[in-house]
Amino acid sequence: MEGAIEDRSISIIIPTFNGASRIGNCLDALLKQTTGRDVDILVVNDGSTDNTAEVVRGNPGVRLISQRNAGPAAARNRGALEARGTLLLFTDDDCVPMAGWLNAMIEPFDDPEVVGAKGIYRTRQKRLAARFVQIEYEDRYRLMAHLDCIDFIDTYSAAFRRDRFLEMAGYDTSFPVACAEDVELSYRMSAEGWKMKFAPAAIVYHTHPDTLMQYLKKKYKFAYWRVLAVRKNPSKAVKDSHTPQLMKLQLLFAPALLAAAAFDLAARPVFPLSLLVLVAFLLSTLPFVLRAIGKDPIVGLLSPLLLAARSCAQLLGVTAGLIYARRTPVESPSRSPV
């Protein structure tokens, strides 16, 4: 198997915008894994206004591609077009791939039917919000761990066969920010019946949001753009391999609580309906809470409050996303013959 890995030609693509303070650590980690191998590292400088280009040029063996700012989807597509490898690996400029990441990412491609693969996040952060985010990711990895095939590949640790990636015309550039364009491409590949695998040994370290406000803003943004991804791939609205079903149910918490409180004020029932809604929500969080307590007791105990705040942020994002989607015509990337 090792010989097969070594014989592959690989291109690692990193889009960056004003990433001078971040990208050095990413490149250092990658260069330690690529020395003496047929690996092409490309950094696509997406119109940075800081000294990102100078930082990248200080790393021999790394190709710098500069373009006007066009967004991360366009930057990744540009890298794929200029890549030399038969396999494309993607990571982000704020990620630090762990030793062994490269081999773990390409190992699934020993199966000729595999088109894509996905790795995982870890963090060394100590603040409460970041610890909660990490457990949240790990809860999703738990869903994928025993699946033979997944339908969700995040760009922070992604791999694709280059010919298949180009056949799908890459990432949808109608997503102007780094959010949900990876979901949308994964959904399109899944709709083709293509096989994608979870690679839990492919680890990148990352800096998660470490305040509650940063976290909620990110959840709002993800929910907003996920609406567009699902609109273009409606079969994934019910279920995918990455999203817990209880999380979707929890989106109803805020409106249900408001409706119940209004009913209680108007009807003054003996048993408050709002209390029933609160109990139902707490019961829905119990599986997550129990798993979280086993990893981090403080995060676990505070999880119901954090999950309630998450559901409110996501509901606002979904609502705003639906309004945006209604005003925006559906456009999909044109498939390209290979």
LOFITI-158224 format. One line per field, with one value per residue: x, y, z of N, C-alpha, C in turn; residue number from 0. Coordinates in steps of 0.2 Angstrom, whole numbers. Atoms other than C-alpha are relative to their C-alpha. Example, Ala and Ser with C-alpha at 12.3 -4.5 7.8 and 13.67 -1.06 7.14 Angstrom:
BEGIN
n_east: 4; -4
n_north: -6; -6
n_up: 0; -1
ca_east: 62; 68
ca_north: -22; -5
ca_up: 39; 36
c_east: 4; -4
c_north: 6; 5
c_up: 0; 3
num: 0; 1
% end
This chain:
BEGIN
n_east: 4; -4; -2; 6; 0; -6; 0; 5; -2; 5; 0; 3; 2; 1; 2; -2; 1; -3; -2; -7; -2; 2; -2; -7; 1; 3; -5; -6; 2; 0; -7; -3; 3; -1; -7; -2; 6; 3; 6; 0; 4; 2; 3; 4; 1; 7; 0; -1; -3; -6; -6; 1; -4; -7; -1; 1; -7; -5; 0; -2; 4; 7; 2; 4; 4; 4; 6; 4; 4; 6; 3; -4; 2; -4; -7; -1; 1; -6; -6; 2; -1; -7; -3; -3; 1; 6; 4; 0; 2; 1; 0; 1; -6; 0; -1; -7; 1; -4; -5; 4; 6; 0; 1; 7; 5; 1; 1; 7; 0; -2; 6; 1; 7; 0; -1; -2; -1; 0; -4; 4; -3; -1; -3; -3; 2; 3; 6; 6; 3; -4; 1; 7; 0; -4; 4; 6; -3; -1; 7; 1; -5; 3; 5; -3; -5; 1; 3; -4; 0; 2; 2; -1; -7; -2; -6; -5; -4; 4; -4; 4; -4; 0; 4; 7; 1; 1; 7; 6; -1; -3; 4; 5; -2; 6; -1; -6; -4; -1; 6; 5; -2; -2; 6; 3; -3; 1; 6; 0; -3; 4; 5; -3; -2; -7; -2; -4; -2; -2; -7; 0; -7; -2; 2; -3; 2; 4; 2; 7; 3; -2; 5; 7; 2; -3; 3; 7; 0; -2; 6; 5; -2; 1; 7; 2; -2; 2; 6; -1; -2; 5; 5; -3; 0; 5; 0; -4; 4; 2; -5; -6; -4; -4; 4; 4; 7; 3; -2; 6; 6; -2; 1; 7; 1; 1; 6; 5; 0; 4; 7; 3; 0; 5; 6; 0; 2; 7; 5; -2; 2; -2; -7; -2; -2; -7; -4; 0; -5; -7; -2; -1; -6; -5; 0; -4; -8; -3; -6; -6; -3; -3; -6; -4; -2; -5; -6; -1; 6; 3; 3; 6; 6; 3; 2; 7; 0; -4; 4; 6; -2; -1; 6; 3; -4; 1; 6; -1; -4; 5; 5; -4; -2; 6; 2; -5; 1; 6; -1; -6; 1; -5; -5; -5; -5; 1; -5; -5; -3; -7
n_north: -6; -6; -1; -4; -7; -4; 0; -5; -7; -3; -8; -3; -7; -5; -7; -4; -7; -3; 6; 0; 2; 7; 5; 2; 6; 5; 2; 4; 6; 3; 1; 6; 6; 1; 0; 6; 3; -3; -4; -6; -4; -7; -5; -4; -6; -3; -8; -3; -6; 0; 2; 7; 2; 0; 6; 6; 0; 2; 7; 3; 6; -1; -4; -5; -3; -6; -3; -5; 3; 3; 4; 6; 5; -2; 1; 7; 3; -2; 5; 6; -1; 0; 5; 5; 6; 3; -1; -7; -1; -7; -2; -8; -4; 0; 7; 2; 7; 4; 5; 6; -2; 1; 7; 2; -3; 3; 8; 3; 0; 7; 3; -4; -3; -6; -6; -5; 2; -6; 1; -3; -6; 0; -7; 0; -6; 1; -3; 4; 1; 4; 7; 2; 1; 6; 6; 0; 3; 7; 3; 1; 5; 6; 2; 2; 5; 7; -1; 2; -5; -6; -4; -7; -1; -7; -2; -1; 6; 3; 3; 2; 1; -7; 1; 0; -7; -5; 2; -4; -7; -2; -4; -5; -7; -5; -1; -5; 0; 7; 3; 4; 2; 6; 4; 0; 4; 7; 2; 1; 6; 6; 1; 4; 7; 1; 2; -4; 3; -3; 2; -3; -1; -6; -5; -7; -4; -6; -4; -1; -6; 1; -3; 2; -4; 2; 7; 0; -4; 5; 4; -3; 0; 6; 2; -4; 3; 7; 0; 0; 7; 4; -2; 3; 7; 1; 7; 1; -4; 4; 4; 1; 4; -4; -4; 4; -1; -4; -7; -3; -1; -5; -7; -2; -2; -7; -2; 4; -3; -6; 2; 2; -5; -4; 4; 0; -7; -1; 5; 2; 7; 3; 2; -5; 4; -2; 4; 6; -1; 0; 7; 4; -2; 3; 7; 0; -1; 5; 5; -4; -2; 6; 1; -6; 0; 5; -3; -6; -1; -7; -1; 4; -3; -7; 1; -2; -7; -2; 3; -4; -5; 2; 1; -7; -3; 4; -2; -7; 1; 3; -4; -5; 4; 1; -6; -2; 5; -1; -6; 2; 6; 5; 1; 6; 0; 4; 5; -1; 6; 1
n_up: 0; 0; 6; 4; -3; 2; 7; 2; 0; -4; 0; -6; 2; -6; 1; -6; 1; -6; -4; -2; -7; -1; 5; -2; -4; 4; 5; -4; -2; 6; 3; -4; 2; 8; 3; 4; 3; 6; -3; 2; -5; 3; -4; 4; -4; 3; -1; -7; 0; -5; 3; 1; 6; -3; -4; 4; 4; -5; -1; 6; 1; -1; 6; -2; 5; -2; 4; -4; -5; 3; -5; -1; 5; 6; -2; 0; 7; 4; -2; 3; 7; 1; -4; 4; -2; 1; -6; -3; -7; -2; -7; 0; -2; -7; -2; -1; 1; -4; 3; 2; 3; 7; 1; -2; 4; 6; -1; 2; 8; 2; 4; 6; 0; -4; 3; -5; -7; -4; -6; -6; -4; -8; -2; -6; -4; -6; -2; 0; 7; 5; -2; 2; 7; 1; -1; 5; 6; -1; 0; 7; 2; -3; 5; 6; -1; 2; 7; 5; 5; -3; 5; -3; -1; -2; 3; -4; 1; 6; 6; 5; 6; 3; 6; -2; -2; 5; 3; -3; 1; -6; -5; 3; -2; -2; -7; 0; -6; -1; -4; 4; 7; 0; -1; 6; 5; -2; 1; 7; 1; -2; 5; 5; -3; -1; -7; -4; -6; -6; -1; -6; -2; 3; -5; 0; -6; 2; -5; 0; -4; -7; -4; 2; 6; 7; 2; 2; 7; 5; 1; 5; 7; 3; 1; 5; 6; 1; 4; 7; 2; 0; 5; 6; -1; -5; -2; -7; -5; -5; -3; 2; -4; -4; -4; -4; 1; -6; 1; 4; -4; -4; 3; -2; -7; -1; 2; -4; -6; 0; 1; -6; -4; 2; -1; -7; -2; 2; -3; -7; -2; -6; 1; 5; 6; 1; -4; 4; 6; -3; -2; 7; 3; -4; 2; 6; -1; -5; 3; 0; -7; -4; 3; -2; -6; 0; 3; -3; -4; -1; 6; 0; -4; 3; 7; 2; 1; 6; 5; 1; 3; 6; 4; 2; 5; 6; 2; 3; 6; 4; 2; 5; 6; 4; 3; 6; 5; 4; 5; 4; 5; -1; 5; -2; 5; 5; 0; 5; 3; -2
ca_east: 0; 14; 21; 4; 4; 21; 18; 3; 5; -3; -7; -11; -21; -22; -33; -28; -34; -23; -16; 1; 0; -7; -1; 17; 12; 2; 16; 29; 18; 15; 33; 38; 27; 31; 50; 56; 38; 29; 18; 14; 9; 0; -5; -19; -17; -35; -31; -23; -18; -5; 12; 5; 14; 31; 28; 23; 39; 49; 45; 55; 45; 28; 20; 12; -3; -10; -27; -39; -50; -64; -68; -62; -72; -64; -47; -49; -55; -40; -28; -37; -35; -16; -13; -1; -7; -20; -26; -31; -30; -37; -34; -36; -23; -28; -25; -10; -10; -4; 11; 3; -11; -5; -4; -21; -30; -25; -26; -45; -40; -33; -51; -53; -71; -67; -69; -67; -61; -63; -52; -56; -52; -44; -39; -28; -38; -44; -58; -76; -83; -69; -70; -89; -86; -73; -85; -99; -87; -83; -102; -103; -88; -97; -111; -99; -87; -96; -103; -97; -100; -102; -110; -101; -83; -76; -63; -52; -46; -53; -46; -53; -48; -44; -53; -69; -67; -65; -80; -91; -84; -77; -84; -99; -93; -110; -105; -94; -88; -80; -96; -107; -98; -90; -107; -114; -101; -102; -120; -118; -106; -117; -131; -120; -118; -100; -91; -84; -75; -72; -53; -53; -34; -32; -31; -28; -27; -38; -42; -61; -72; -67; -81; -100; -103; -90; -98; -116; -111; -103; -118; -129; -118; -117; -136; -138; -128; -133; -150; -143; -134; -149; -160; -148; -149; -166; -164; -152; -165; -171; -155; -136; -121; -115; -130; -138; -157; -160; -151; -165; -178; -170; -172; -191; -187; -187; -203; -212; -207; -214; -230; -232; -228; -241; -254; -250; -253; -269; -277; -268; -269; -266; -250; -240; -237; -220; -214; -218; -208; -193; -194; -195; -180; -170; -174; -168; -151; -149; -139; -127; -125; -121; -108; -101; -100; -89; -76; -78; -90; -91; -95; -107; -117; -118; -122; -141; -139; -126; -137; -152; -142; -136; -154; -159; -144; -147; -165; -161; -148; -161; -174; -162; -156; -174; -177; -161; -164; -182; -175; -160; -162; -154; -138; -127; -110; -110; -102; -86; -81; -65
ca_north: 0; 12; 10; 15; 30; 36; 33; 46; 63; 75; 94; 103; 119; 133; 148; 163; 181; 192; 176; 182; 179; 162; 153; 151; 138; 128; 128; 122; 108; 103; 104; 92; 79; 82; 82; 70; 66; 70; 83; 100; 114; 129; 144; 154; 172; 179; 198; 200; 217; 212; 204; 186; 185; 188; 175; 162; 166; 162; 144; 135; 122; 131; 138; 155; 160; 177; 184; 198; 195; 183; 173; 156; 145; 154; 153; 134; 131; 141; 130; 115; 121; 124; 109; 95; 81; 68; 70; 87; 90; 106; 114; 132; 145; 144; 125; 116; 98; 85; 73; 59; 70; 68; 49; 48; 59; 49; 31; 30; 32; 14; 10; 15; 19; 33; 50; 61; 60; 71; 73; 81; 96; 97; 112; 115; 130; 131; 143; 137; 141; 133; 117; 117; 119; 105; 93; 98; 93; 77; 73; 75; 64; 51; 50; 47; 35; 19; 25; 16; 32; 50; 65; 80; 85; 101; 111; 112; 94; 88; 77; 73; 65; 80; 73; 71; 88; 97; 87; 95; 112; 113; 124; 135; 153; 160; 157; 173; 168; 152; 144; 130; 130; 114; 107; 111; 102; 87; 86; 87; 73; 62; 65; 57; 41; 44; 37; 48; 42; 48; 48; 51; 50; 65; 78; 97; 108; 124; 139; 139; 154; 156; 168; 165; 180; 174; 156; 162; 174; 159; 148; 161; 162; 144; 142; 156; 149; 131; 136; 140; 123; 114; 124; 118; 100; 98; 79; 83; 94; 79; 70; 70; 61; 76; 85; 78; 76; 83; 99; 102; 99; 111; 125; 125; 129; 148; 150; 136; 144; 161; 153; 144; 159; 169; 155; 154; 173; 172; 156; 154; 135; 125; 118; 131; 125; 135; 124; 109; 116; 119; 101; 94; 105; 99; 81; 84; 90; 75; 63; 77; 83; 65; 63; 80; 77; 62; 73; 89; 90; 109; 110; 96; 104; 121; 113; 115; 134; 134; 123; 134; 149; 140; 135; 154; 159; 145; 150; 168; 162; 150; 163; 176; 163; 159; 177; 179; 162; 168; 184; 175; 164; 147; 145; 129; 127; 119; 102; 101; 86; 78
ca_up: 0; 4; -13; -21; -10; -15; -34; -34; -40; -28; -28; -11; -14; -1; -4; 6; 8; 20; 27; 31; 50; 47; 32; 38; 51; 38; 25; 38; 43; 25; 19; 33; 25; 6; 5; -8; -14; -30; -21; -28; -15; -23; -13; -22; -16; -18; -19; -2; 3; 16; 14; 11; -6; 3; 16; 3; -7; 8; 7; -7; -16; -14; -30; -28; -39; -38; -44; -40; -26; -32; -16; -9; -21; -36; -28; -26; -43; -50; -40; -47; -65; -63; -52; -59; -48; -51; -33; -26; -8; 0; 17; 23; 28; 46; 47; 53; 46; 58; 54; 44; 37; 19; 19; 28; 16; 1; 8; 4; -15; -14; -19; -37; -34; -21; -28; -12; 6; 21; 37; 54; 65; 82; 92; 107; 113; 131; 131; 134; 117; 107; 118; 114; 96; 96; 104; 92; 77; 86; 88; 69; 66; 77; 64; 50; 58; 53; 36; 21; 11; 16; 7; 15; 13; 21; 13; 28; 25; 8; -6; -23; -39; -50; -66; -56; -48; -64; -72; -59; -63; -45; -31; -35; -36; -32; -14; -11; 6; 13; 19; 11; -6; 0; 6; -11; -21; -10; -12; -31; -31; -20; -32; -45; -34; -32; -17; -4; 12; 30; 34; 53; 54; 43; 56; 55; 70; 69; 79; 83; 88; 106; 112; 112; 100; 87; 88; 86; 71; 63; 66; 58; 43; 40; 42; 30; 16; 19; 13; -4; -4; 0; -12; -26; -19; -11; -9; 6; 15; 25; 29; 26; 33; 43; 51; 67; 65; 83; 78; 65; 77; 89; 77; 82; 100; 99; 89; 99; 115; 110; 104; 120; 130; 121; 123; 142; 144; 134; 141; 158; 158; 174; 167; 157; 139; 139; 153; 142; 127; 139; 145; 127; 122; 137; 133; 115; 121; 133; 121; 117; 135; 141; 127; 131; 149; 146; 137; 146; 161; 162; 143; 145; 159; 150; 133; 135; 136; 122; 111; 114; 109; 94; 88; 89; 79; 66; 65; 61; 48; 40; 39; 31; 19; 14; 10; 0; -9; -14; -22; -30; -46; -45; -54; -54; -61; -78; -79; -89; -100; -94
c_east: 4; 3; -5; 0; 5; 0; -5; 3; -6; 1; -4; -1; -2; -2; 2; -2; 2; 2; 7; 2; -2; 3; 7; 0; -3; 5; 5; -2; -1; 7; 4; -2; 1; 7; 1; -6; -2; -6; 1; -4; -1; -4; -3; -1; -6; 0; 2; 3; 6; 6; 0; 5; 8; 1; 0; 7; 5; 1; 2; -5; -8; -1; -5; -4; -4; -5; -3; -5; -7; -4; 3; -2; 4; 7; 1; 0; 6; 6; -1; 2; 8; 4; 3; -2; -7; -5; 0; -2; -1; 1; 0; 6; 1; 1; 7; -1; 5; 5; -5; -6; 0; -2; -8; -5; 0; -1; -7; 0; 3; -6; -1; -7; -1; 1; 2; 1; 0; 3; -4; 4; 2; 2; 3; -2; -4; -6; -6; -3; 3; 0; -7; 0; 4; -4; -6; 3; 0; -7; -2; 4; -3; -5; 3; 5; -2; -4; 5; 2; -3; -2; 2; 8; 2; 6; 7; 5; -4; 5; -5; 4; -1; -5; -7; -2; -2; -7; -6; 1; 2; -5; -4; 2; -5; 0; 6; 4; 2; -5; -5; 2; 3; -6; -3; 3; 0; -7; -1; 3; -4; -6; 2; 1; 7; 2; 5; 1; 2; 7; 2; 8; 4; -2; 4; -2; -2; -1; -8; -2; 1; -4; -7; -2; 3; -4; -7; 0; 2; -5; -5; 2; 0; -7; -2; 2; -1; -7; 1; 3; -5; -5; 2; 0; -5; -1; 3; -4; -2; 6; 7; 4; 3; -4; -4; -7; -3; 2; -6; -6; 0; -1; -7; -1; -2; -7; -6; 0; -4; -7; -3; -1; -6; -7; -1; -3; -7; -5; 1; -2; 3; 7; 3; 3; 8; 4; 1; 5; 7; 2; 2; 7; 6; 1; 4; 7; 3; 5; 6; 3; 3; 6; 5; 3; 6; 7; 2; -6; -2; -3; -6; -6; -2; -3; -8; -1; 4; -4; -7; 2; 2; -6; -3; 4; -1; -7; 0; 3; -5; -5; 3; 2; -6; -2; 5; -1; -6; 1; 6; -2; 5; 5; 5; 6; -1; 5; 4; 2; 7; 4
c_north: 6; 2; 4; 7; 4; 1; 6; 7; 4; 8; 2; 7; 3; 6; 5; 7; 3; -5; 0; -2; -7; -5; -3; -7; -6; -2; -4; -7; -5; -2; -6; -7; -1; 0; -6; -4; 4; 4; 8; 5; 6; 4; 5; 7; 4; 8; 3; 7; 1; -3; -8; -3; -1; -6; -6; -1; -2; -7; -3; -6; 1; 5; 6; 2; 6; 2; 5; -4; -3; -5; -7; -5; 1; -2; -8; -3; 2; -4; -6; 0; 0; -6; -6; -7; -3; 0; 7; -1; 7; 0; 8; 3; 0; -7; -2; -8; -4; -5; -6; 2; -2; -7; -2; 2; -4; -8; -2; -1; -7; -3; 4; 4; 7; 6; 6; -3; 6; -2; 3; 6; -2; 7; -1; 6; -2; 3; -4; -1; -4; -7; -2; -2; -7; -6; 0; -3; -7; -4; -1; -6; -7; -3; -3; -6; -7; 0; -3; 6; 6; 5; 7; 0; 7; 2; 0; -7; -5; -3; -3; -2; 6; -1; 1; 7; 5; -2; 3; 7; 3; 3; 5; 7; 5; 1; 5; -1; -8; -3; -3; -2; -8; -5; -1; -5; -7; -3; -2; -7; -6; -1; -4; -8; -1; -1; 4; -3; 5; -2; 3; 1; 6; 6; 7; 4; 7; 4; 2; 6; -2; 5; -2; 4; -2; -7; 1; 4; -6; -5; 3; 0; -6; -2; 4; -3; -7; 0; 0; -7; -5; 1; -3; -8; -2; -7; 0; 4; -4; -3; 0; -3; 4; 4; -4; 2; 4; 7; 4; 1; 6; 7; 3; 3; 7; 2; -4; 3; 7; -1; -3; 5; 4; -4; 0; 7; 1; -5; -2; -7; -2; -2; 4; -4; 2; -4; -7; 0; 0; -7; -4; 2; -3; -8; -1; 1; -6; -4; 4; 2; -6; -2; 5; -1; -5; 2; 6; 2; 7; 2; -4; 3; 7; -1; 1; 8; 2; -3; 4; 7; -1; -1; 7; 3; -3; 2; 6; -1; -3; 5; 6; -3; -1; 6; 2; -5; 2; 6; -1; -6; -5; -1; -6; 0; -5; -6; 0; -7; -1; -3
c_up: 0; -7; -5; 2; -3; -8; -2; -1; 3; 0; 7; -2; 6; -2; 5; -2; 6; 5; 3; 7; 1; -4; 1; 4; -5; -5; 3; 1; -7; -3; 3; -3; -8; -2; -3; -3; -6; 2; -2; 5; -4; 5; -5; 4; -3; 1; 6; -1; 5; -3; -1; -6; 3; 4; -4; -3; 4; 1; -7; -1; 0; -6; 2; -6; 2; -4; 4; 4; -3; 5; 0; -5; -7; 0; -1; -7; -5; 2; -4; -7; -1; 4; -5; 3; -2; 6; 2; 7; 2; 8; 0; 4; 8; 3; 1; 0; 4; -4; -2; -4; -8; -2; 2; -4; -7; 0; -3; -8; -2; -3; -6; -1; 4; -4; 5; 7; 4; 7; 6; 3; 7; 2; 7; 5; 7; 2; -1; -7; -5; 2; -2; -7; -2; 1; -5; -7; 2; 0; -7; -3; 2; -5; -6; 1; -3; -7; -5; -5; 3; -6; 2; 1; 1; -3; 4; 0; -5; -5; -5; -6; -5; -6; 2; 2; -5; -4; 3; 0; 7; 5; -4; 2; 2; 8; 1; 6; 1; 5; -5; -7; 0; 1; -7; -5; 2; -1; -8; -2; 3; -4; -6; 2; 1; 7; 3; 7; 6; 2; 7; 3; -3; 4; -1; 6; -3; 6; -1; 3; 7; 5; -3; -6; -6; -2; -3; -7; -5; -1; -5; -7; -3; -1; -6; -7; -1; -3; -7; -2; -1; -5; -7; 0; 5; 3; 7; 5; 6; 4; -4; 5; 6; 6; 5; -1; 6; -1; -4; 4; 5; -3; 1; 7; 1; -2; 4; 7; 0; -1; 6; 5; -1; 2; 8; 3; -2; 4; 7; 2; 7; -1; -6; -6; -1; 4; -4; -6; 3; 2; -6; -3; 4; -1; -7; 0; 4; -3; -1; 6; 3; -4; 2; 7; 1; -2; 4; 5; 0; -7; 0; 4; -2; -7; -1; -2; -7; -6; -1; -4; -8; -5; -2; -6; -7; -3; -4; -7; -6; -3; -5; -6; -4; -4; -6; -6; -4; -5; -5; -5; 1; -5; 3; -5; -6; 0; -6; -2; 2; -6
num: 0; 1; 2; 3; 4; 5; 6; 7; 8; 9; 10; 11; 12; 13; 14; 15; 16; 17; 18; 19; 20; 21; 22; 23; 24; 25; 26; 27; 28; 29; 30; 31; 32; 33; 34; 35; 36; 37; 38; 39; 40; 41; 42; 43; 44; 45; 46; 47; 48; 49; 50; 51; 52; 53; 54; 55; 56; 57; 58; 59; 60; 61; 62; 63; 64; 65; 66; 67; 68; 69; 70; 71; 72; 73; 74; 75; 76; 77; 78; 79; 80; 81; 82; 83; 84; 85; 86; 87; 88; 89; 90; 91; 92; 93; 94; 95; 96; 97; 98; 99; 100; 101; 102; 103; 104; 105; 106; 107; 108; 109; 110; 111; 112; 113; 114; 115; 116; 117; 118; 119; 120; 121; 122; 123; 124; 125; 126; 127; 128; 129; 130; 131; 132; 133; 134; 135; 136; 137; 138; 139; 140; 141; 142; 143; 144; 145; 146; 147; 148; 149; 150; 151; 152; 153; 154; 155; 156; 157; 158; 159; 160; 161; 162; 163; 164; 165; 166; 167; 168; 169; 170; 171; 172; 173; 174; 175; 176; 177; 178; 179; 180; 181; 182; 183; 184; 185; 186; 187; 188; 189; 190; 191; 192; 193; 194; 195; 196; 197; 198; 199; 200; 201; 202; 203; 204; 205; 206; 207; 208; 209; 210; 211; 212; 213; 214; 215; 216; 217; 218; 219; 220; 221; 222; 223; 224; 225; 226; 227; 228; 229; 230; 231; 232; 233; 234; 235; 236; 237; 238; 239; 240; 241; 242; 243; 244; 245; 246; 247; 248; 249; 250; 251; 252; 253; 254; 255; 256; 257; 258; 259; 260; 261; 262; 263; 264; 265; 266; 267; 268; 269; 270; 271; 272; 273; 274; 275; 276; 277; 278; 279; 280; 281; 282; 283; 284; 285; 286; 287; 288; 289; 290; 291; 292; 293; 294; 295; 296; 297; 298; 299; 300; 301; 302; 303; 304; 305; 306; 307; 308; 309; 310; 311; 312; 313; 314; 315; 316; 317; 318; 319; 320; 321; 322; 323; 324; 325; 326; 327; 328; 329; 330; 331; 332; 333; 334; 335; 336; 337
% end
